[in-house]
């Protein structure tokens, strides 16, 4: 161990040795003599039992590190010793993933495209939504008709189809319009029924919500039952590959919500924040945790939140490599993940006390230069991409000085981080492209629409794992085709049931009557002027089923199915 000595005490020891004659015997021959400086250094050599003052930072960890690397180390503020050169005895920690991809449970369940979506939105979840929606509907409407699975699935199918047409900002009246709308919406359900269902869609009993929120201290009480059932299905269908990514997702919402967040770096700016872990290869959402903020306003800020979130999201992901940003990354987190056989790669903030000051300096560093620091468990790298800028990364996977050949001269740690960092951002981008979210003032509805979007994307990953050759020639639009076929299959049972209603039967009879009318010279045109509009240049394609003449909307009436029979 290194010790600090007093010079005066050392000179006294030297004079005592001279008086005893040991100096004369050591200088008997010229060949074996040493210089005065060497003799002084020998006198300063500490003994094992000397009671001199210990040097600062010479604890057991530093001593063990010095014995391992056998050269001076860098000290951090927290007392961690870093070496500028690696220890060759520590091997590269390669991922050890034995089973990845779709699970056997999902393979046995999925037979059609609709099955891949039903794996996440199970009948149990549908029954919970049907139960609370019917309770709310009976309270709100006197003429309420109970919802069943067929109608609820048709509602979700219409929301998915509206996302395929990118109609988030388009009004529902326009979607059901005869000129601007789509026939599939009118054939599935009426516009009034659609408004009634979206207004009464509930995921809990709102009369007992205040008591549950007070007892359980849960801000997610309006959606908790459905959320827990849905989140438990995500890891059952797919095993991620060797690389996963943990990051934030923001569900855009500007209404009233006591855990709404402001994130200027996100496109939506305001909304509900979710912690998400995704597979890097496919962007499959393997786990999601909502951020609910503080339990009370006076509660202290949570310490180590990033560490807690990563450990909770990666539970059961042994053998993988987790990529995180500087909000989550720390040396303590890396050591905790190593105990679970999980490696960590991520950017790290400059104010972390475990970093040595040598890695933070930029003035004397050349551009595109890299500086490494090593411990027995982690590697820290400082890269200078341009003047006055320093990029810091921490990795428990790499333990060698590896720099990629090229004009940028980036370390391998940065290359691996750039390859894996965008999995959650890619999921957010894909979900937002064909999102089924619609304008609403209720945050549970907004969050549930995000659940539908994530479920639809995960269903696509599962379906392509079962049928990799599906629409291979249209690879660039496969997701849109998948969502279109999924929404169509979900509304088809409701359309088949609606054709047996009296209103649809009368409409079919009306069509037969119109076909039986012999067209005259004026009726051969596809559009005619209303015969009741005097002096107006109106052109309409509607015909009266009694007289067969053209009539406009102003001169026509609506008759119910009971009166038309």
N, C-alpha and C positions, 0 to 999 in steps of 0.2 A: 504494500500500500504506500502511496505517496504521503510524505510528511513534510511539514514546514519546520525549519531549524533556525536557531539563533546563531549568528556568525561569531559572536564573542565566546559563546560556549564551545564552539568548534575549535577556535584558536587555543583555548585553554587545554583542550584534549590533545592538540598537536604539540604544545609545549611540554606537557606531561610525558608524552612519548619520547621527546628528545632527551629529557633528563634521564630517563630509564635506559637510554642507550640503544633503543630499538631502531632509531633513525640511522645510527652508525652501522649497524649490521645490515640494514637494507641498502646502504650505499657503499658496500665494500668493493664492488666492481662497477666499472662504467657502463657495461652492457646491460646490466639489470637495473640501473638507476632510472627513475621516473622524474618528470618535471615537477616543479612546485605546484602547478595547477592540478596535475593528476593526483599528487599527494593530498592536496586540499579537497579534491573530489572524493578521494577514498575516505578522508576523515569525515566528510559530510554524509557518508552512506549510513542510513538509519539502521538501527538494530531492531530485532523483533520485540524486545522488551523496553524500548525507550519510551519515555513518557512525554514525547513531544506533541504539539498541537496537531490535530488532524485537519487535512485540507477540506474545504467546503465541497459538498456534493460527493464525497467518497463513501457512499453507502454500499450496501452489499450488491445492489444491481449494477452500479458503476464498476465495482471491482470485478464482478463476473464478466461484464462486457469488455473491460480492458484485458482480461486474461484471454478472452476469446479472439479479439481482433489484434491485440498487441500493438496498438498505436493510439495517439490522442483521439478523443471522441468529442462530439458536439453536445453541449448541454442545453436542454430546453427549460422553460420557466417552471414546468411541472417536475423537473428532475429526471427526465427521460434522456438516456444517452443514445446518440445517433452516430453511426459510423459513415464516413464518406466513401468507403469501399465496401462491397458486399462480402458476406460470409459464404464461401463456396460450398460449405457443408449443408446449407439450406437449399433443398431442391425446389424446382418450379411446381407450384400447387395447381395441377391441372384439374378441371372439373371432372367429377365422377358421377355421371348420370346414366343409370341403367335402363330406365323406362321413361320415354318421353313420347309425346303425341297423344292422340285420342285414347281414352281408357276403354277397357273391355265392356264396362257398363254402358257407356255411350254407344258403342258399336252394336251391342245387342238391342238397344232401344231405338236407334235411328233406322228407319226404312224409307222415309220420304223427307222432303224439305220441311214440311210442317212438323214432323217429329223432332227435327233438330232444334226448332224453336220451342216446342212443347217440353223439351227436357229442362228448360229453365223456368218457363211459365207453366208450372204444373197445375193439375186439377185441384190440388189443395189450395194453391194461391188463388185460383179462380173462384173457388167456393167461398174463401174468406172475403174477396171483393164483392161477390154476389150477395153475401149475407148483409154486409154493412151498406151496400148500395140500395138494396131493397128497403132496409130500415129507414134510410134517409129519404128515399122516394116516397114512402108512405106518409112521412111527416110533412113533406113539402107539397105534394100534389094529391088532390082528392081522387083524380081519375088515374092513379098510377097503376101501371101494369108491371108485374114482377119481371126482373131480368133473369135469363137463364144462361147457360154456357154458350149456346149457339149465338145469341145476340151479343153477349159480351165479347166473344172472340171476333164477331163481325165488327164491333166497334174498334177493337185493336187493329184489325185488318185495314179498316178505313184510315186509321191514323198512320199506319205504315205506308199505305198507298199515297196519302197526302204528302208524306216525306219523299216518296219516289218522284212525285211531280214538283218537289221543292216549293210547296204551297204553304210554308209556315206563316208568311205574311199575308196570304190571300184569305179573304173572308170565307166562312163556310157557305154563305149564300151564293157566292160565286162558284164554289165547287159543285153545288147542287143546281146551278142555273142551267137552263136549256141551251143557251147559246155559249156560255163561257165555261160550263161545268163538264164533268165526265159522266158518261152514262152509268158506270159501275157504282157511283155513289147513290144515284137515284134508285137504282135497281136493288140496292141492299137495304136501305131504310130511308124513311122520310127525314127531311131537314129538322122538323120539330122534334122527332124522336132522338135525333143525334144531339140536339141542344139539351134535351131533357136528360140524356144519359151523361153527357160531359158535366152538366151542372150538379148532378147527384152522385157522381162517382166518388166513393169513399172507401177508406182502408181501415177504419176503426169507427167506434161509436163516439160521436162528438160530445154526447152528454156525459160520458164517463172519462173524457180525455183529461180534464183538469185534475181530477183525483189521481189518475194514474201518473200524470206528469209530476204532481206534488210528492207522491209516495216514492216513485222510482227515480226521481230527479233525471228524467229522460226527455230531452228536447225533441227527440225523434218519435215521440209517442204517436202522432197521427199516422205514421207509416212503419212503426217498429215491427209489427207482426209480419207484414208482407215482406219487409226488407230482410229480416232474419231468415225467412224461408227461402228467399231468392238468393241471398249471398251464400247460403250453405250449398247451393247447387253448382256454383262456379267451379270450385276445385274438383268436383266429382267427374267432370266430363273430359278434362284435358290435363296432361302432365307437361309442364314447360320444359324447354330444352336446357342447355347448359348455361345460358345467359338470361337473366331477368332484370327488369328495370322497375324502380320504385320512384314515383313522381306524383305530382298534383294534377287533378282535373277540376275544372271550374264549370259547374252547370249554371248557365246564365239565368239570373232571376233578379228583378228590381223591385219586387213587391215587399210586403212586410214579412220579415223573418228575423228572429232574434239571434241567429248565428250566421247571418249573411256576411260575406267577406268581400273586401275590395282588393283586387289583384290587377294593377295596371299593366302588367306584362301579358295578360291574357286578352283574347279578343273581346270577351264579354264584359270585362272589367269588374262587374258586380255579379255575385251569385253564391252558390253553395259549393264549398270546397270538399273534394273527395281525395283520399289517399288511395292510390291504385298501384298494384303490382301486375306487370304484363310480361308475357313471353316476348323476347326480342325478335325472334324469327317470324312470328305471326301476329304480334300485338294482341294476343288473346288475353282478356281481362281475367286473371286468375283469382284475384282478391280485391275487395273494395271496402274501405272504412270511411264513413262520413266524419267530417270535422265539425263538432258541435260547440266549440268554444268553451268558455268557462261555465261552470255550473251556476255560479252567482257572480255578481259584479264585484263583490269584495274579495273573491277568491284570489289567491296569488297566482302568478303566471306559472305554468307548468315548466319544470326544468327537465331537460333531456327528452323533449317531446319527439324529436327526430329519431332518437335511439329507440324509444318505445314503439313508434309506428313501424319502423323497419323490422324489429324483432317480432312484432305481432303479425305483420303481413307475410313474412317469410317462414312462419311456423309450418314445418313439414316439407320444406324445400331443401333437403340435405343434398350436398354435392354440387350445388349451383354457384354461380358468380353473380352477385348483386351489384348493379350500377346505380349510383345515387348522385344527387347534386350536393352543393356545399351546405344546404340546410340540414342534411342528414349525416354527412360523413364526419367521423371522428375516429381516433385511435381506439377509444374504449369500445365503440360499436364494432370495429373490425375484430378486436380480440373476443368479444362476445359471440360474433358470428363464427369465428374459427372453432369455438367449442362445439358448434352445431355442424361443423364441416361445411361451412359456407364462406366463400371468399368475398371480399369487398373491393370495389374500384369506384372512385368518385373524386370530384373536386373538393377541396377543403378551404375553409376561410383562413385569412391571414391572422386573425386574432385567436386562433386555437393555441392554448398554452403548451401543447405537446410538440409543437414545431420548433426546431432550433433556429436561432437568429440568422445563421449562415444561409438558410434557404430563402430568407425574406429580403436579403440585400439585392439591389438591382443596379446601383451606380457603377460598380466596377465590372459588371457582367457584359459580355458581348451579345449582340442580337443573335437569336437562334441557338443560344447555348443552353445546356441542360446541366443541372446539378442534382445529385442524388444523395439521399440519406437513408441509412438502413438500420433496422433493429432486427431482433430475432424473429419478429412476427410481421413486420410491415416495411413498406418502402415508400418514401416520400420523394417526389421529384419537383423541381422548380425549373420551369421552361420560360424563356424570354422570347415571345413571338415578335415583339417590336420594342422600341425604346419606351422606358418608363411603364412597362407592363409586365406583370409576373403571373404565370399560371401555375397553381399549386395543385397537385394531385396526391392521393394516398391510395395505396394498393396493398392488400394482403395476398394477392395472387402472384405477383411478380417479385423476384428477388435478385435480379441481375441488371447490369447496365446494358440496355438494349435500345439503340437509336436507329430509326428507319433511314435508309439511304434515300436521298432526294434533296430537293432544294430547301425544304422546310426543316429537315433534320429533327423530326418530332420523335420523342421517345415512344416505345411500344405501348406504354401505359396510356398515353394520350390517344393513340390510334385505337386501342380497345375501348376506351371510354367514348370516343366519338361514334364508334360503330354501334354502341348499345344504349346511348343516352336518350334516344328519341322514340322509344317504344310507346310510352304513354301519350306523348304528343301526337304520334301517328294515329293512335286509337281515337284521340279527341278530334283530329282532323277528319278521319273517315266517318265518325259518328255524326259530325256536324254537316257533312255533305248531304246526306239524305235523312235528316233528323225528323222524327214525328212530333217534336215539341210544338205546341201551339201557345198563343198568348193566353196567359192565365194569371189570376191574382192569388192563387193558392200554391204555396211552395210544395206541398205533397204531390200535387198533380205534375208540377214541373220535374220533380225528382223521379216520379214514376215513369214519365215519358223517357227520361234518360235511361232508366232500367230497361225499357222496351228497346231503345237503340242499342245498348250494350248487348242485350240478349240476342238481337237480330244479327249483330256482327259476330258474336261468338258462335251462333248457329251456322253462319257461313263458314267459319273455320272448321267446325265439325263436319259439315256436309262435304267440303272439299277434301277432308281427310278420308271420308268414306268413298266419295266419288271424285277422284282427282281429275278425271277426264271430262267432267261436266262443263259444257260450253267452253272448251279449250280454245276454239277458234275465235271466240269473243272475249278474250281474256281481259281486255281493258274495261269492259262494262259488265263483268260477271256479277259484281255486287248489286248493281241496279237491277239486273235480270233476276237475281235471287230474291231481292226484296219485292219485286213486282209479282213474281210467282208465289211467294209466301203470302202476301196480302190477298191475292186473288183466291188462293186456296182457303184462306180463313173466312172470307165473306161468302164463299159459294154455298155452304149449307143454309145460311140465312136467305140467300136469293132463291134457293129452291123451295124453301118453306113459304116465302112471300108470294110466289106464283099461285099458291093454293088459296090465298085470301080472296074474299068476295070482290074487293076492289080490283085486284089484278084480273080476276075472271071477267068482270065487266069491261075492263080495258081490252082484254083479249076479244070479247064479243064485239066491242066497238070497232076493233080492227077488222073483224070479219064483215061487219056491216059496211064499212068503208070500202072494202074490197068488192062487195056485191053490187055497189052502186055503179051503174054504167057511166063511164066518164064521157062528158059531152065535149064539145069543141073547146070550151073555156077551161074544163077541168083537166085537160091534158097537160096544162102547165103545172110545174111543181109549186109555184107560188102564185097567189091571186090576191086581189084587193078585197077587203071586207065589203060584203054587199049591204051592210048597214051604215057604213061610214059615208056620209054625203059630202062630196067636195073635198075629201082628204085623199092624199096620195099615199095611202098605207098599203103595204104589201105584206101578206101573212100566208103561212102555210098550214093553218089550222082549218079544220072542216067540221061542221056540225054533224053529229052522228045520226040526226033525225032527217034533216033535209039535204045534207051533203054539200051545202054551200060554204064558202070561205067566211070565216068570222075572226075578228080580232079579240084581243084579251079584254078590251073594254066592254065589248058586247057579248061576253060569255060569262057563265056562272059555274061555280063548283058544286057538284052534287055528290053526296056521300055514297058509299057502297050500298047501304041499306035502301036508300031512296031510288037508286038507279036500277034496282032489280024489279 
